[in-house]
């Protein structure tokens, strides 16, 4: 469970996407990642409090439904499912492109489909199969970052062979924040996207032997590690290599490995990024299927997806995510700029919408549990309620920034359209539905 929590956060965005943030911010990108990391930690703490107090299938979907009503629950569940279905497609395409570097004669769609089918098969076997694959994927990523941190520190202290050492690169190329404080704050928006995935552990906890203990341990361990891995490694990147070099923009970690004189830098980084991609693809298939399954339990999704295999795997829900993901992969080849471009941009702010709902739900649910079962709150949000409200305000500010900033404006508004469509579906379903589903899952006729 600890590795699932860490693996959910450490994706290809850290190894490749962080270069875009550094190039648009300068060495102060460290501050952007730190702010985003602190905000993510606060959200995860709020979610952990609810999960430990009331473990539930679907995690934050169930909490949003309980605390904010059926409409909010429906929106949160389907937004999160949509988010990870698009992640399935994006990661399958990204993995296929990396494999083409080694297999140039194989069509990209064949490689992407192969990766998708391989990890679908592992998820269809059992939850343990998903967990074992994610354990190894996450282990490789964690080891890679730990080694990177270790050799980077040696370089800065001048111990590494040929190292110049020192922290001059932090201020020698236009200062620590050469593009201004506005750029630093604007970079918080994409940085939060890099951290998305830590919440997967609360969904996986429902299938663990001791969900409360598992979540509590995972959340305690992830706090310092996430900050250390992201902030620490980005700090080393900007301290070792000038922030405005072309190599940083393309692949920041490969640029640093080249400075360190590591042989076969390209192959090493491609292998690490491929591992990160496979991990994200594996987690996306698992998470989308469990969320769809949870939606069926309250009547928010067709009950056909409720059926389980002999090993307790919601195979139809997994296949639904696979089919939707494959359809998106096809769109990437048939209409890469129009259809696939819309899909990629239409989920950019969805995770932030979900995070905002988690934060609001925590405040309301905490009040309710304090009245009804105060003894159940064993893992508490820090400085409640002040810090919870501060988190909500910060999330709202990030969303407002997305709506205003040119680089993220299209993602925000297309994601808003996604939310509007989901809410419209809820209203149509509410109006024309002839069956009402009770909280216990029993179907009653309604007039």
N, C-alpha and C positions, 0 to 999 in steps of 0.2 A: 504493500500500500504506500509506503514511503517513496518507492521508486516510481510508482504510477503518478503520485503527486508531483514529483520532480520532473518526470518525463513529460507530463502534460504541459509544463511551462517551457522546457528547453526544446525549442523547435528550430527549423531552418531559419526562422526570422532572426534569431540571435547570431547565427554563423554568417549569414549573408545580408539580411535586411538591416542589421544594425549599421552597416556601412552607409546607408542612405541617411540615417539619422545623424551620424557623425559628420558627414559631408555638408549637411544643412545646418549644423549647430556649432561644430568645432569641439575642442576638448570638453566644453561644458555639457556635452552629451551625457557625461557621467551624472550630472545633476538631473537631467531629464529622466534617465533610467532610474535614478534614486527616487524621485518623486512618484513616478509610475509604480515602482516597486512597493513603496510605502502604501500607496492607495490600494494596490492589489492585496497586500497583506491584511489591510483593514477589512476589505470585502471578504477575504477568506476567513478571517476571525469571526465575522458576523455569521457567515454561513456555517462555520464549525460549531458555533454556539447552538444554532437551531438543529443541526444534525445530531449533536451529542444529546440534546434534550429530547428530540423527537425524531429518531431515525425513520426515514420514509422512502418508499420507492419513488424515484423521480426527483428526490432531493428538493432543490429550490423550486421546481415546478409545483410540488405538493405544498410547500410553504407559501408560495405566492397565491395559490388557490385558497388556502386556509385563511391567510391574513388579509388578502386584497380582493377576494371574490373570484367567481368562476371566469369572468371575462379576462382578468389579469392572468390567472393561471393558464387559461387557454392560449393567450398571447405569448407568455413566457415559454411554455412547452413547445409550441410550434415554431417560435423564433429560434429556439436553441436547436431544434431538430433541423431546421432549414440551414442554420449556420454550419453545422457539422456535415450536412450533405454536400454543401458547396466545398467545404474543406476536403472531403473525400475526393472530389474532382480535381481541385487545385493541386493536392499532394500527389495524386496519381499522375497528372501531367508533369509535375516537377520531377518526380522519380523517373519517369520515362525519359525525360531530357538528360538526366544524369547518366542513365544506363546507355544512352545513345553515344556518349563519349567513348564508351568501351565497345559498343556494338553498333557502329555507324551504319551497317547495312540493313538493320532491322527497322521497319517503320515505327514511328513514334507511337501510333495508336496501339500497335501490338504490344509494345513494352508497357504502356500504361494499363492496358487491359490485363496483361499478365500479372502485374503487381496487384491490381484490384482483385482479381480472382484468387490469387494466393492468400491475401490477408482476409478475404471474405471466407475462404475455406477454414482458416484457423479460428475465426470467430464463430463459425457454425458448429465447431466441435464442442466447445464448452467455455465457460467463463474462465476456467483455469488455463485453458489454452491461450486465451487473450492475455491473461496475467503473466504467463511464462514468456511469451514473446515480448511483451512490454517490459518485463524485468530485464531481459537481455539488451533490448534496444536502449532502455534508459541507462543501464549500467555502462554501455559503451559511451553514451553522451556524457555521463557524469565523469567517467575516467578521463575522457578527452579534455574536458574543461579543467579538471584538477591538475592534469599534467601541464596544460597551457598556463594556468596560474603559477605553478611551481617554476617552470622555466622562465616565465616572464619576470617573476620576482628576482630570480638569479641574474637576469640581464640588467634590470634596473640597479642592482647593487654592484654591477661590474664583475660578477663572478663568472658569468657565461663567457666562453671563448670568443674573443673579438668584440666584447660588449663595450660600448661607450658609457653606459649607465647614466644615472641622473634623471631629472624630471624636466629638463629644458623644453622638450616638445610641448609641454602643457601651456607654455606662454610665449614661445619663440616665434610663432607664426600668426601674429595678429592679436595675441592675448588669449586668455582662457575662454572668453566668450566673444570671439571676433565678429559674430553676426548679431550680437545684442541679446538682451534678456528675453525679448519677444520671441526670438527663434528658439530659445531654451524652453520656454513655456509651451510653444506650439509643438515642439517635438514630443511633449508628454503624450499627445494624442496617439501617434503610431506606437510609442513605447508600451502603452497599456495593451495594445493589440498583441505585442510579443509575449506578454505575460498570460494571455488568455489560455486556459487549459488546466489551471491548478484545481478548478472546481470539479474536475472529472473524478477526483478521489471520493467525493461525497456521493456520487452516483454509483461508483464501484463498491462503496461500503455496504450497500444494500445486499450484496452477494457475498460478503465476507462473514466469517464465523462470529466475530465480535465487532459489529459496526461502530458502536460508540467508542470503544478503545482504539480501534483502527484509525478513525478520523482524528481523534484527539492526539494520538502519537504523530500521525502524518502532518497535521497542521502545525504542531509545535516544532517539528524538525524542518519544515519547509521554509519557515520565516527567514532564518539567518542564511540558509543555503541559497535561496532565490536571490536575495540581495547580494550575497557574496559572489555567486556565479555570474550574474548579469552585470552588476555595478563593478565588481572586481575585474572581470575580464575586459569590459569596455574601457576601464581606467588604464589597464595595461596596453590596450591597443593604441590609445591616443598618447600614451607616454612613450611608447617605443617607436611609433611611426608617425610622421607629421600628419595631422588630420586632413590636410588639403591635398594629399597625394592621390593620384589616380588609382593606385592599388587599393587604397582604403575603400573607395567608392565601390569597387568591383567585388572585393572579398576581403574584409578587414582582417580576419584571422589568418588567411593565407598570406596576406601582406606581412604580418608579424612573423610568421613561420619562415618566410623568405629572408627577413632581416636576421633571424636567428641562425640562418644557414642550415635549416632542416632540409635534407634531400627529399625529392619526390613530393614537394609541397602540394602541387595540384592534385595528385592522386590521393594523398592523405585527406585533404579537405573534401574532395568529392565523395570519398568513402564515408566521412563523418556526416556530411550533409545528407547523403543518401540514407544513412541510419536515422537521422532526425526526421526525414520525410516519411520513411516507413513507419516510424513510431507514431507520427501524427496521423497517418493514414489508418493504422491499426486502431488508435484511440478514437478516431472519428467514426469508424464503422461501429465500434462498440458503443460509444456514447449515443449516437443517433438511434441505434436500435433500442437501447434501454429507455431513452426518452419517449420514443414512439410507443413502446410497450406500456410505459407508465401512463401515457395519454389514453390508452384503451381502457385502463382500469376505472376511469371516472367518466367514460363515455365521450371523451374529447377526440377520440380517433376511432376508426372502424374496429369493431371487436374481432374481426378476422385476424388481426395482428396479435391477438392475445395468446394464441396457441403456442405451447412450449414443446420442445423436443423431450426425449426421455432424460436428457441431462439438464433440463431446465433452461434451455437456450431458446429465446424467441426468434426462431429462424426466419419466419415471415417478415418480422420487423427488420432483421439484418438484410434480407434480400431487397426489401423496399428501399433501404438506403443505398444498396449496391446499384440497383436499377436506376435510381435517381442520379447517383453519382456518375454512372456510365453514360446516362443521357447528357449530363453536363460535359463529360469528356468528349463526346461526339460533337457537342456544340463548339468545343474549343477548336475543332478542325473544320467544321462546316461553316461556322460563323464566329471566328475568333474575336473580331472587334465589336460586333453588334450583340449577339446573344450571349456569348461567354463573357464579354466585357461587362454586360449588364449584370450577369450573375455574380461576378467577382465584386463589382462595386456595390451591389444591393445587399451584401451581408457585412460590409465594413463596420457599421455602427451597431449591428444587431447585438453583439456581445455586450456592448455598453448599455443598451436598453435593458438587457437581462440583469446586468450587475446593478443597475439602478433599482430595478424591481426587488432584487435580493436585499438591498440595503433598506428600502422602505418596509419590506415584509419583516425584516428582523426587528425593527422598532416596534411594529404593531404586535408581532408574535411574542416578543419579550414581555410586553405589558400583560398580554393574556396569560402567559405561562406563570408570571409572577403572581397573578391573582389565583390561578387554578391549581398549579403544581410547582410551587417555588423550589421544592427540593430537587426538581429535574434539571435545574440550571447549574451544572457542575463545571462547565467551561464557559466563562463569561467574556463578553465583548469588553474591551478596556474602556474605562471612563464613560460608561453608559450613563445617560443618553447623549452627552455632549459630543463625543467622538463619532457616534453613529450619525448624528445630524451633520457634522462636519464632512463626513464621507459622502453623504447624499448631496450636499452642496458642491463638493469637489467634482463628483460625477456629473452633475448638471452643468457645471462650468466646462468640463471637458466636452460634453455633447454640444454645448453652445459654441465652443471653439471650433468643433468639427463643422458646424453649420456655417460658420463665417469664413474660416481659412480657405483660400483657393485650393490648396492641395488636397483637402479632405471634404470639400463642400459637396461634391457629387456623390461621394460615398454616404454622407449623412442623409441627403434627400432621397436617394434611391433606397436606402435602408428604411427611411420613414415610409416610403411607398410599400415596402415589404410588410411593415407593421400595420399599415392601413388596410392592406389586402387581408391580412390575418384577422384583424378586428371585424372587417366586413363579412368574412366567412363565418365568424362567430355569430354575428347578428342574423345572418341568413339561417344558420343552423338552429339558432334559438327560436326563430320565427316559425320554421317549417318542421321542426322536429316533433315527432309524435310519441316518442318514448322519453321518459325521464329516468336518469340513472342515479340511484341513491349512493351515498358515500361508501356503502358496503359493497357496491358493485352489482346489486340486484336491479333488474330492469322492471319498471312499473309503467303501466300505460298512463298517459296523461291526456287531458282534453285541450 
